[in-house]
Amino acid sequence: MNAPVDPTQTAAWAKLARAASAYDPDFRRAFAEDPQRAERYSRRAADLFVDLSKDYLDEDVLAALLELAEETGVAARRDAMYAGEHINVTEDRAVLHTALRRPATDELTVDGQNVVADVHDVLERVYDLARRVRSGEWTGAGGKPIRTVVNVGIGGSDLGPVMAYEALKPYVREGLECRFISNIDPTDAGEKLRGLDPETTLFVIASKTFTTLETLTNARACRAWLLGGLAERGLETKGAVSKHFVAVSTNLEKVAEFGIDPENAYGFWSWVGGRYSVDSAVGTSLAIAIGPENFADFLVGFRAIDEHFAHAPAAQNVPLLMGLLNVWYANFFGAATHAVLPYSQYLHRFPAYLQQLTMESNGKRVRWDGSDVTTGTGEVFWGEVGTNGQHAFYQLIHQGTQLIPADFIAFATPRHALSDEGTDQHELFLGNFFAQTKALAFGKTAEEVRAEGTPEAIVTARIFPGNKPTTSIMAPELTPSVLGQLIALYEHITFVQGAVWGIDSYDQWGVELGKQMAKDLGPAIAGDAEALAAQDSSTASLIAYYRANRK
């Protein structure tokens, strides 16, 4: 892999720096001077309609951003990723989450293996499992069909499936429920197992190596719960694990040691990062819940955005433009955070999912060749569903001193069409979506405040400066395909930012240090005096407090 281009040394970066220093955002003037501004800066990608007109964007800025992408080789790196080159250089791996949604008729040979054929082999096995569980053919130790699927994982093996399950609740088979255990805090497993019937519960243990500390700790706790519950009912426990547990793993030896039939282990590959894996076997619990047909539609949505990103002209390429705008805000306007605000209760876990996707990917301080970065990198992604967030943190976005670019997401057709005294409740809901982006863009002047009869003493408190950048994303409705499109959109946005900054967006060494240290601290926490004495004073003090107060 070639050395990354230093973006700060490009002609485009200099143009953007000059543009930023002179940029005086005034959306009122921009829209007044250009009645076609909304049309000019709106784009389509598959089913997504994306309005960039309320972003800090004009023709000169757009041209400079596209020039920056060209000078930093974004397209070439994209093509290298799609082709299976080892762009994850610190782990010497290909980055091929896009292969997870390629049609079976495609062929892509990477490291001597047709990865598309491998993907569809596993996918068909997952679909077969899903059909057996959904039909009642798969039964537990007592001969009863499965009613609850419990996914046990952490990181991408949890955040992806739980987000997608919540988003696609209307597509979940009636009489079937999924629960998700991730935190090593025993409270998580304790609460998620509460009220479940061991005879009708199936566990999906998602750990590629089957060694992940948190996941295996929780898996063993679930196994003990299952066997204890079956024994209390006088049911045979020998061989019961194989009837109530499946694995998403490639370590068949450890899977078998746990008691899971290796035939019920579904693998994924080193070229799939955890945060990019929901559309792999990691999504087994989701496939069971919504069924193979809907899961296939989910993959179709991903593929539609993959194709758009690969082939759409740069000026029309939505992930490219949104990624470049994020660089524009972060590096030239000092925006440290980015809000994602879905106006759909079904997407209430989407911001949390994006936190891992974006911050684990681009929270890096060295470039892919090991040299120091030359720019700020990463953004703090956060958010909450509307209208809830309006009554919480929108105050800061509207009238605070920090610039917070925000993505608003909404759907034309609701799953539940309700009315309140003759008023369409979804229209009331979307009224807030439209109003918030309008208010953030155009604000409210002192003159407008005074015209409302506001006492002079509080006029300034009621001024909204406006000129806050937002991107609006809409789709006809939230379907499996549209959810796949939204996920793929942000995957590629993340890629674009990393490519511009010259970082490896696909490793996560910062996650590993704390996990290793936690293991190393085990003896000290358990009371080993020598191990405790070897700790720094703060850690030793905290451990001493724990040991003194543990009941």
N, C-alpha and C positions, 0 to 999 in steps of 0.2 A: 504494500500500500504506500502510495506516494505521501510525502510530507504534506500536512495541511497548509492551505494558503492562509496567511495572516490577513484577516479581513480588514484590519485597521490600516493596512498598507495598500489597499486597493483604491482605484480612482473613485469607485462608487461610494466607498466609506467617506471619503473627503467631501463628495457631493452631498451626502446625507448629513454630514456634520454641519456644512454650511446651511443646508435647508433647515435643519433643526434650530440653529442659532437665530434664524430669521423667522421661524414659523410662529405665527400668531393665530392659533385656532379660533375661528369665528364661524360656527356652523350657521348662524342666522344669515350672515353675509354670503357664505358659500352656497346655501340653498337658494337665496334670493337671486344671486347672480347667475346660477345655473339651474333652471327649472328641471333639467334632465339629470340632475346629479344622482338621484336614486337609481334611475335606469342605468346611468353610466357606470356606477360602481356596485351593481348587483351581479351576482354570478349564480350559476346552477351547476350542481354536481350530483348526478343520479337524481334522487328524489329530494335533494336538499336545495332550498332557495336561500342564498346567503347575501345579506345586505351589508356592504362595506361602506355605505355612503356616510355613516356617522363615525367613521374612523378618520384619523389624521392622514388624509390622503388627497393628493392632487396629481395632475399628470406628471409633474416633475419628480415628485416623491415616488410615484409608481415606477417611473422609468429608472430611477436610481436604485430602487429596491430590486427590480428585475436584473439590473446590471450587477448588483452585488451577488445575486444568486449565480449569475453566469461567471463572474470572476472567482468565486469561491468553489466552483465546480459542483454545485448542488445536483444538477441533472446527471452528471457523470457518476457521482456517488450513488444516486438513486438507481441508476442502471446497474451499477456494480452490485448493489444490494439485491435487486431482482434476479440477477444472474447467478447468485450464490457465491460471489467472491467473499473472502474472509475479512469483512470490514470490521468485525469485532476483533481488533488486533491484539488486545491484551489477553484474550482467551483463545486466539487463533481459531475463530469460528465464523462460519457464514451466519447471516441474519436473514431468516427465511420465513417469518411469520406470514408473509404474503403467499407462500406455497401452501399454507393450510387451507386456503380457500380457492385454489386453482381447480378447474374442472378435471375430471378423471381422464379426459381425452388429451390433456396437456402432458408434456414430458419435460422434465428438468433434471439433468444429471449433475450432481454435486458430489465431489470426492468419490466418483465412480458409482454413485447410487442414484437411481431414478426416485427422487424424493416425492414426487407427486403420487407415484404408485404406492409408496410407503404410507403416505398420508391417507389415501383412500382405503387401504387395507385396514388400518386402525379405525378409521371412521366407520366402515361397514361393521366392524366388530362392536363398536360403541352403539351403533344403531340397532344391532341385533339384541344387545343387552337391554336397550331402552324398550324395544318391542316386547321382550319377555316380561319385563317388570310391569309395563303398562297394561298388558293383556291379562296379568295374573298368573301366567305360566311359571314365573319365578316365585317360589314360595320359600318361606323361612323354615326353621327347625320344627315348628309346630304344624306345618302344612298350610299356613295362611298366606295370602298374597301381601305384597309390600304396600304400605300406606304412607310411610315416611322415609325419605332419603336424607341422610345426614352427611354433608360434605365436610371432611376434615382436611384442612390445609392451612396455609398461611401465605401472606403476600399475594402474588398473582394467582395462586391456587385457591385463594379465598375471595379476594376483592373482585376478580372478574366474574366468577360464577354467581356470587351473591348479588352483585349489581345487575347482571343480566336477568337473573331470576326475578328480582323485584321489578325490573323494567317490563318484563313480559308476563306478569302475573295473569293477565286475561287469557293467556294461551296455555296455562298450566292445566293438566288433566284434572277434572273434578275428582275429589277423593284422594288426591295425591298432594303431599306437602314436602317441601325441602327445608331443612335447617342447616345452619353453617356454624362450625366450630373452628376458631383460629387461634384465639389468645391462649397462651399457656396458663394464664390465671385460671385456677380451677373453677372459678365462678362461671366462666363461659360454658364449659362442658356441663357443669352442674345444672345451669339454667336451661340449656338447649336440650338436655335429655329429660328434663322434668315433664312428666305426663305422657311420655312415649311408651308404646307397647313393644317390648323387645321382640315379640314374635312377628311383628309387622314392620320392623325397622331394618333398612339397608344402609350400610356405611360405605362411603366412597373415600378412600384414603389417598390423598393426592400429594405425593412426594417423589420426584424423579428418581432420587437415589435411595429412597426409603430409609434415610438416615436423618432427615430434618428434625432437630431436637423438639421443637414445639409440636410439630405434626405427629411424630411418633409417640411423644408423651401423651397427647390427647387420644391417639389411636389405642394405646394400651388401656387408658382409662375407659374408653368406649367398649373395648373387648371385655374388660372386667365387669362393666355394667351389664352387658349382654349376657354373659355366661351366668352371672349371679341371678339375673332376672329369670332366665330359663330354668335354672336349677330350682328356684323357689316354686316354680310351677310343675316341678317333677318331670321336666322334659330332658331328653338326652342332650348333653352338651358336647359329646365327642363329635367332631366334624361340624359343629354348629357355626364356627367362624366362617367357613367357606360358603355357608348359605346366607350369611348376613354381612359379609365384607367383600368388596372388590377394591382394586388398587389402580391408581394412575401412576405408573412407575415403570422403570426399565430394569430395576434390580430384582430379577425373578427369584434369586436365591433368598434374599431377605423377605420378599413377599411370601414365599413358601414357609420360611421359618416362623412368620407371624401367624400362619394358619390359613392364608388366602390361597385358593387354587390359582396357580400361575396362568391358567387359561382365562381367568378373570382379571388379568392385569393388562392395562392399556397404556402403551408407551407413547412418549413424545421425545423429541430429539434435542441434541445440544445446540442446534441452531434456532431453537425457540426459547426466548427468554420468558421467565415466569409472568412478567407484566404484559406480555404479548401473546398469552397462551389460552385465553378463554375460548377461542375457536378451535382448539386442539382437544385431545382427550381430557384435558383439564376441565372442559365443559361437560363432562359425562353426566353430572347431576342435572345440568340444564337440559341436556338432550333427553334424559328420562322424563323430566318435568313437562317439557313442551312438545316432545315427540320428534322423531327423525325428520318429518316433512318440514316442520317449522324451523328446526335447527339448520336444515339445508337452505331454507330461505334466509336465515341469519347469515350464512356464509355467502350467499349471493350478494347480500348488501355490502359486505366487506369487499368482495371482488369488484363490485361496481366502482367503488372509490379507488381501489388499486388501479383499475384501468384508467380512470379519470386522471389520477396523479401521474401515471406513466405516459399518457398520450395527449392530454389537453394542452393547448398552447399556453405558454407561460403566463400571459396576461389574463387568461381565463382559468388558470389552474388554482382551484380554491385552497387546497392544503398548502401549496407554495405561497400564495398570497397571505394567508393567515399566519403562517410561520414567519414570513418576512416582516409582517406588521408587528409580531411579537418581538422580534429583534429590534425593530425601529423604536418601540416603546421602552424596552428594557435598556438598550444601550445608548439611546439618544435623548430620552426623557426621564430616565431614572426610575422607571416603573419597576418596583421590586416584586409586586404581586399581580395576579391575574384572576379575576373572578369568573366563574362559570355558573350561570344562573338558569337552571331549567324550569320552565313553567309547565311542569308535569310532575305530579306526585310520584308517578312510577319511576322517575329518574332521581329519586332522592339519594341514591347511593352513587350516582354518576360523578359528582365532584370528588368524592373520596377515591373512586377508581382512578380518576385523572391525576390525583396527587401522586400516586405511585408511578403511573405511566410517565408523567412529565418530570417529576423531581428526582426519581431514581435514575431516569435516563440522562438528564442534563445537569444534574447537580455535580459538576466536575470542575476541578481546578487545573488539570493538565490536559493537553491535546493528545490526539491518538498516537503521536510519535513520542510522547513522554515529556515534551516541553511545556512550559507554563502557558496558560491561556493568556491571550492579549486583550481580552475584553471581560466584562462581567458575563456570567453564564447562569442559566437556570432562572426560573421564576417560581415564586410560591403560588401554586394553584390552590384555590379554595372556592367554596360556594355553598349554596343551599337552594332549595326549591323556592320559587315564588308561589304565593305571595308571602310565605313565611319570612323570607329574608328582608322583605320591605319593612317589617316590624322589628328588625334586629340591626343589621349592619348597613343598610342602604344609606343611612344618615352620613356615614363616613364617606361613601362614594360620592354623594351629592355635594356635601358642604365641607368635607375634610380637606386637609392640606396635601394629601397624598394623591398622586395620579394612579388610578386603578382601572386599567382597561377591563372591559367586561364582555363576555359572550352570553347572549340571551338565546334560549332555545325554546321553541313552542311548536304546537301542532294544531292544524286547522280543525280536525275532527276529534272529539273526545271519545273515550271508551264508554263513559257514562254521561248521557245527555240529560241533565237535570235542569229544572227551572225553579225559580224563587219568585212566587207571586206573579207569574207571567213573564218574568225576566229570564232569558237564557243564561244559566249560570256559567257556562263556558265562555260566552261572550263577555260577561262581567269579568271573568278571569283574564281573558286575553286583553280586555281593556286596560288592565294593569300592566301587562306585558308591553303593549304599544305605548302607554303613557310614560312608563319608566324610561324607555330609551329616548322618547321625545324630551322628557324633562332633563335627562342627563345631557342631551345635546344642546338644547336651547335655553334651559334655565329660566330664571325669572329676574327681571331687572328691578332696580329701586323704583323706577317710575311705575311699573306694573304693580309692585307691592303697595305703593302709596295709593294707586287708583282703586285698590280694594278697600280703602278706608283704614289702613293700618296706622296706629299711632306712630309718630315719628321716632319715638324712643326705641321701638323694636323693628324698625324698617330693616336695618342691616342684618338682623338675625334671620329675617325671612327672605333675603336675597339668595337666589341660587345662581352661582356663576355660570353653570352650563359648560359646554365645550369639553365634556367628558367623553372619551371615545368608547363606542360600543360596536359590536358586531351582532347582527340578528340572524339567527338560523331558524328556518321554518321547514316543515314537511307536512304532507297531507295528514298523516296520522302515525302513531308510534307502533310500528309493526316489527317483527323480527328482522326483516331486511333493513328497515330504517335504523334500527339500533345498531346493526352491523356497520351501516354507513357512518353513523356518528362515531363509533369507536375507531374505525379505520381513518376517518378524517383527522382525529387527534393523534393517532399513531404517526401519520405522515407530517402533521404540523410539528410534532416533536422531532422527527427526523430532520426536517428542514432547518430548524434552529440549531441542532447539533452539527449539521453539515456546515453551516455558515461559521459557527464558532470553532470548528475543527476538532471536536471532541468525539470520543467513542461513546455513543449514547446507549450502548448495549451491554456494558459491564456494570458491576455494582459493588466494587470492592469496599466502599464505605459501609455497606450493610454487614460485611463479614466480621469486621473488627470487634464490634460490640458483642456479637454472637460468640466469638471465640473467647473473649474475656469473661463472658457470663459462665462459660464452661469452666474456665480456669479458677473462677472464684468459688466454685462448688465446695471444696474442702474447707475454706475459711468460713463460709456460711454455715456449714455443718458442725463447726466447732473445733476444727484443727487449729491448735494454738500457734504452731509454727507458720502455717499458711496465713493466719490472721496477722501475725506479727510482720509478715512480709508486705502488707498492704500500706498504702499511703494513709495518713492520719484521718482524712475525711472518710474514705471507704471503710477503714477499721471502725471508726466511730459509728457509722451508720449500721454496720453489721452488728456491733455490740448492742446498739439500741434494739435492733430486731430480735436478737437472742434474749435480751432481757424482758421483752414485752410479748414474745410469742406465747400464746396459751395452748 
